[in-house]
Amino acid sequence: MKKKTKRTSRKLRVPDCKNFSGYKPCFPDRNCLVRCADPRPRGKKVLIVNLEAMGNVLVTTTLLPALKRKYPVSTISWITLANASRLLDFNPYVDRVYTWGPESWLILQAMEFDVVINVDKSVHACAFTMSLRSRKKLGYGLDASGAIVPLNRGAEYNYRLGLDDELKFRVNRKSNPQLLTEAAELAFRRDEYVLALSGEELEFCRTYRKNSVLTGAPDHRPPLVVGFNTGCSLLYPNKKMTVDQHVVLVNELAGREGVKVVLLGGPEDTERNAEILRQSAPGKVIGTPTTEGLRRGLCYVNICDVVITGDSFGMHAGIALKKHIIVWFGVSCPEEIELYGRGVKLIPEALACSPCWKRECPYNLECINMVDLDAIIREVDDYHRKWSSGKA
């Protein structure tokens, strides 16, 4: 008779490493189950749900430094819409980005998180948040009747802002970064946006400035590059000035010695920018491409020193890239925008209907017609003097 051999089994040990996928090793010829070549503990597992508007995604990146202060060892994931996901490329705080869709839903619903933060007050984002497994959920969700509700005490103030026009338009003095930080139950330290450009993108910016004669003559200081973000989201079309207003400003500033004017925008602004360029002084204005994609669009914002804009994605991109911002307001709330000491807000005076957040204006766009073009020119001139003397 053959002697039976006793078999012993060892429980499989799955590495606690945020790089471990269970599909293949991170490094060739390494067995992750035996020894991890580059251990990176997962720590606290955090998911941010943020789907709405690219500008809002940039604002939400202000949570990231505070999250890392609270959870130094952590894995931060983010789910957003496809058009906004590229804003998180190269972000040093974000470990994984999921694009909104069935495949990502299945993956995230199978996982378990320590903290889920939903910053969007939309039914689909809130419903998705309620479907996730997490020890703590912050921000917004749905109640049993399908109504959007705050999930924690810190989110209640921002929740009330959406329901009380007096509070939102007249009383509130908190910025969006502060509102988000409080809703996420984090310590507010006025953290800045986190938007990273790759080495290739930074080199593109340097080359574009040089080849577009933005560096000026070798024996002179490079010119001040003033970018006009001429458009806005189609969702709120009244966040942009008229073509005629832009033409007045562009022609006035393009005639300044030591100033170069650049037109910025996305695909929806292609015809608009072409018309502004057509009415501008020949050879004085540079029209950047509008159809090369989001990341290249960020590069064109980055070549500028000053960005003139309404409250739009272009404004948020300029803030994130630490440009001097000259922003005018009409339909939206200036108190909610944080410029971090780099720029000015132009707010219409004695206009009872502003802000309003209306998509259609019953008053012939009075707030846009009241934009102080002279104030914009004065601000550019003032900043140019400081910039030229090295004090900006």
C-alpha positions in Angstrom: 0.0 0.0 0.0 1.2 3.5 -0.8 1.6 5.7 2.1 -0.7 8.7 1.9 1.1 12.0 2.0 -0.3 14.8 4.1 -1.0 17.9 2.0 -0.8 21.3 3.6 -2.4 24.4 2.1 -1.5 28.0 2.7 -4.0 30.7 2.4 -3.3 32.9 -0.6 -2.0 36.3 0.6 -3.0 39.1 -1.7 -0.6 42.0 -1.4 -1.7 45.2 0.2 -0.4 47.3 -2.7 -2.3 49.9 -4.8 -0.4 48.7 -7.9 -1.5 45.0 -7.5 -4.2 44.1 -10.1 -4.2 40.3 -9.7 -3.7 40.0 -13.5 0.1 40.3 -14.0 3.1 41.4 -12.0 4.1 45.1 -12.0 7.7 44.1 -12.9 8.9 41.3 -15.2 10.1 38.1 -13.6 8.7 39.1 -10.2 6.1 37.1 -8.2 3.9 39.6 -6.4 2.5 36.9 -4.2 6.0 36.1 -2.8 7.6 39.5 -2.6 6.3 42.9 -3.6 9.0 44.8 -5.6 7.6 48.2 -4.9 5.1 48.1 -2.0 2.6 51.0 -2.0 0.0 50.3 0.7 -3.6 51.1 -0.2 -4.4 52.7 3.1 -7.7 54.5 3.2 -9.7 53.9 0.0 -11.4 57.1 -1.1 -13.7 57.6 -4.1 -14.7 61.0 -5.5 -17.9 61.1 -7.6 -17.8 64.3 -9.7 -19.5 64.2 -13.1 -20.9 67.6 -13.8 -19.1 70.3 -15.8 -15.4 70.4 -16.5 -14.9 73.6 -14.5 -16.5 71.9 -11.5 -14.1 69.0 -11.8 -11.2 71.5 -11.6 -12.7 73.1 -8.5 -13.1 69.7 -6.9 -9.3 69.1 -7.2 -8.9 71.6 -4.3 -10.1 68.7 -2.1 -7.1 66.6 -2.9 -4.4 68.2 -0.7 -6.8 68.2 2.2 -7.6 64.6 1.6 -3.9 63.6 1.7 -3.4 65.6 4.9 -6.2 63.7 6.5 -5.3 60.3 5.0 -1.5 60.4 4.2 -1.6 56.7 3.3 -4.5 56.4 0.9 -5.7 55.4 -2.5 -7.8 58.1 -4.2 -10.1 57.1 -7.1 -12.3 59.4 -9.1 -15.3 58.8 -11.5 -16.2 61.5 -14.0 -17.5 62.0 -17.5 -15.3 61.1 -20.4 -14.9 64.8 -21.5 -13.6 65.8 -18.1 -11.4 62.7 -17.4 -8.4 64.2 -19.2 -8.3 67.0 -16.6 -7.0 64.5 -14.2 -4.1 63.3 -16.3 -0.8 63.4 -14.5 -2.5 64.4 -11.2 -0.1 63.4 -8.4 -2.9 62.8 -5.9 -5.2 60.6 -8.0 -4.4 56.9 -8.3 -7.3 55.8 -10.6 -9.7 57.6 -12.9 -12.9 55.9 -14.0 -15.0 57.1 -16.9 -18.7 57.2 -16.3 -20.4 54.1 -17.9 -21.6 50.6 -17.2 -18.1 49.0 -17.0 -17.0 51.5 -14.4 -20.3 51.1 -12.5 -19.8 47.3 -12.2 -16.2 47.7 -11.1 -16.9 50.3 -8.4 -20.0 48.6 -7.1 -17.9 45.4 -6.6 -15.3 47.3 -4.5 -15.5 48.6 -0.9 -14.4 52.1 0.1 -13.6 53.8 3.4 -15.0 57.1 2.1 -17.1 58.1 -0.9 -17.5 61.8 -1.6 -20.2 62.8 -4.0 -20.0 66.5 -4.8 -22.7 66.5 -7.5 -26.4 67.4 -6.7 -27.8 65.4 -9.6 -30.1 62.4 -9.5 -27.9 60.0 -11.4 -24.7 60.8 -9.4 -26.7 60.6 -6.1 -28.3 57.3 -7.1 -24.9 55.8 -8.0 -23.5 57.0 -4.7 -26.2 55.1 -2.8 -25.4 51.9 -4.7 -21.8 51.9 -3.5 -20.3 50.0 -0.5 -18.6 52.4 1.8 -18.0 52.9 5.5 -18.7 56.6 5.2 -20.6 58.6 2.5 -20.3 62.4 2.3 -21.9 65.0 0.1 -25.2 64.1 -1.6 -27.4 61.1 -2.1 -31.0 60.1 -2.6 -33.7 59.4 0.0 -36.2 56.6 -0.2 -38.5 58.8 -2.3 -35.8 59.7 -4.9 -35.2 63.3 -3.6 -31.6 64.6 -3.4 -30.5 65.0 0.2 -27.3 65.9 2.1 -25.6 62.8 3.6 -23.7 64.6 6.3 -23.9 67.8 8.4 -21.0 69.4 6.5 -22.9 69.2 3.2 -26.1 70.9 4.5 -25.1 74.5 4.0 -24.1 74.0 0.3 -27.4 72.0 -0.1 -29.4 74.9 1.2 -27.6 77.3 -1.2 -29.3 75.4 -4.1 -32.8 75.9 -2.6 -32.6 79.4 -1.2 -31.9 82.2 -3.7 -31.6 84.9 -1.0 -28.9 82.8 0.7 -27.1 82.0 -2.6 -27.3 85.4 -4.3 -27.2 87.9 -1.4 -25.9 86.3 1.8 -23.3 83.7 1.1 -19.6 84.7 1.1 -18.0 81.3 1.0 -16.1 80.2 -2.1 -16.8 77.0 -4.0 -13.5 75.5 -2.7 -14.6 76.2 0.9 -18.1 74.8 0.3 -16.7 71.6 -1.1 -14.1 71.2 1.6 -16.7 71.7 4.4 -19.1 69.2 2.6 -16.2 66.6 2.6 -15.6 67.2 6.3 -12.0 68.4 5.6 -10.0 71.2 7.1 -10.1 74.3 4.8 -6.8 75.8 4.1 -7.6 77.6 0.8 -5.9 74.9 -1.2 -5.4 75.6 -4.9 -6.6 73.7 -7.9 -4.4 70.7 -8.9 -3.9 70.6 -12.7 -0.7 69.1 -14.0 0.9 69.5 -17.4 3.2 66.8 -18.7 6.8 67.4 -19.7 5.8 67.2 -23.4 3.0 69.7 -22.9 5.3 72.2 -21.1 7.8 71.9 -23.9 5.0 72.5 -26.4 4.1 75.7 -24.6 7.7 76.9 -24.7 8.1 76.1 -28.4 4.8 77.7 -29.3 5.7 80.9 -27.5 9.0 81.0 -29.3 7.7 80.2 -32.8 4.8 82.6 -32.5 7.2 85.5 -31.7 5.8 85.7 -28.2 9.3 86.0 -26.7 10.0 89.3 -28.4 13.4 90.6 -29.5 16.4 89.0 -27.7 17.5 92.4 -26.2 14.0 93.2 -24.8 11.8 91.8 -22.1 9.2 89.3 -23.5 5.8 90.8 -24.1 2.9 90.4 -21.8 0.7 87.7 -23.4 -3.0 88.5 -22.8 -5.4 85.7 -23.6 -9.1 86.3 -24.3 -11.3 83.3 -23.4 -14.1 84.4 -25.8 -16.8 81.7 -25.2 -18.5 79.6 -22.6 -20.5 76.4 -22.1 -23.5 75.9 -24.3 -25.4 75.2 -21.1 -25.2 78.9 -20.0 -24.7 80.9 -23.2 -24.9 84.2 -21.4 -21.6 83.9 -19.8 -19.8 85.5 -22.7 -19.4 89.0 -24.0 -20.6 89.9 -27.5 -18.3 89.7 -30.5 -18.3 93.6 -30.8 -17.2 93.9 -27.2 -14.3 91.6 -27.8 -13.3 93.4 -31.0 -13.1 96.7 -29.1 -11.0 95.2 -26.3 -8.7 93.2 -28.6 -8.0 96.1 -30.9 -7.3 98.5 -28.0 -4.9 96.1 -26.3 -3.2 94.8 -29.4 -2.0 98.3 -30.1 -0.2 98.4 -26.8 3.6 98.2 -27.0 4.9 95.1 -25.2 1.5 93.3 -25.3 0.5 90.3 -27.4 -3.1 89.3 -27.7 -4.2 85.6 -28.0 -7.7 84.3 -28.7 -8.7 81.2 -26.7 -11.6 78.8 -26.9 -13.0 75.4 -27.7 -14.8 73.9 -30.7 -18.0 75.8 -30.0 -16.0 79.1 -30.3 -14.4 78.4 -33.7 -16.7 80.6 -35.8 -16.9 83.3 -33.1 -13.1 83.5 -32.8 -12.7 83.6 -36.6 -15.1 86.6 -36.7 -13.2 88.4 -33.9 -9.9 87.8 -35.7 -11.4 89.1 -39.0 -12.3 92.3 -37.4 -9.0 92.7 -35.5 -6.0 94.7 -36.6 -4.1 92.6 -39.2 -1.1 90.8 -37.7 -1.8 92.0 -34.2 -3.8 89.1 -32.8 -3.0 85.4 -32.6 -5.9 83.0 -33.0 -5.0 79.7 -31.3 -6.6 76.4 -32.7 -9.9 75.5 -31.1 -10.3 71.9 -32.3 -7.1 70.2 -31.0 -8.6 68.7 -27.9 -8.8 69.5 -24.2 -5.1 69.0 -23.3 -3.9 71.2 -26.1 -6.4 73.8 -25.2 -4.9 73.9 -21.7 -1.5 74.5 -23.3 -2.8 77.5 -25.1 -4.1 78.9 -21.8 -0.8 78.2 -20.3 1.1 80.4 -22.8 -0.7 83.4 -21.5 0.2 85.7 -18.6 -3.2 87.2 -18.3 -6.6 85.6 -19.1 -9.7 87.8 -19.7 -12.8 85.7 -19.3 -16.4 85.3 -18.1 -17.2 82.7 -15.4 -16.5 79.6 -17.5 -14.2 76.7 -17.9 -11.6 78.9 -19.4 -11.6 80.9 -16.2 -11.1 77.8 -14.1 -8.3 76.6 -16.4 -6.6 80.0 -16.0 -7.0 79.8 -12.2 -5.6 76.3 -12.1 -2.6 77.3 -14.3 -2.0 80.3 -11.9 -2.6 83.1 -14.5 -3.6 86.6 -13.6 -7.4 86.5 -14.1 -9.7 89.4 -15.1 -13.1 88.0 -14.8 -16.5 89.7 -15.3 -19.7 88.5 -13.9 -23.4 88.6 -14.8 -25.5 85.5 -14.3 -23.3 83.8 -11.8 -22.1 84.4 -8.2 -18.7 86.1 -7.9 -18.4 85.2 -4.2 -18.2 81.5 -5.1 -15.0 82.1 -7.3 -11.6 82.0 -5.6 -8.8 83.8 -7.5 -6.1 83.2 -4.9 -5.0 86.8 -5.0 -4.2 86.6 -8.8 -6.7 88.9 -10.5 -9.8 90.9 -10.2 -13.6 90.4 -10.4 -15.7 92.9 -12.3 -19.2 92.9 -10.9 -22.1 94.9 -12.3 -23.3 97.6 -9.9 -27.0 98.3 -9.0 -28.4 95.5 -11.1 -31.2 93.8 -9.1 -31.5 90.9 -11.5 -27.8 89.8 -11.2 -26.9 87.1 -10.4 -29.7 84.9 -11.6 -28.3 81.7 -13.2 -30.9 82.0 -15.9 -30.2 80.4 -19.3 -32.5 83.0 -21.1 -32.5 86.6 -20.2 -35.8 88.6 -20.0 -33.9 91.9 -19.8 -32.0 92.0 -23.1 -28.7 90.8 -21.4 -28.3 94.0 -19.4 -25.5 92.5 -17.3 -23.4 91.7 -20.4 -24.0 95.2 -21.9 -22.8 96.7 -18.6 -19.4 94.9 -18.6 -16.9 97.7 -18.0 -14.5 97.5 -21.0 -12.5 100.5 -19.7 -12.0 98.7 -16.4 -10.6 95.7 -18.2 -8.2 97.8 -20.2 -7.1 99.7 -17.0 -6.5 96.4 -15.2 -4.3 95.1 -18.1 -2.3 98.3 -18.2 -1.9 98.2 -14.4 -0.8 94.6 -14.4 1.6 95.2 -17.3 3.3 98.0 -15.4 3.8 95.7 -12.4 4.8 92.8 -14.6 7.4 94.9 -16.5 8.9 96.1 -13.3 9.1 92.6 -11.9 6.5 93.3 -9.1 3.7 91.1 -10.5 
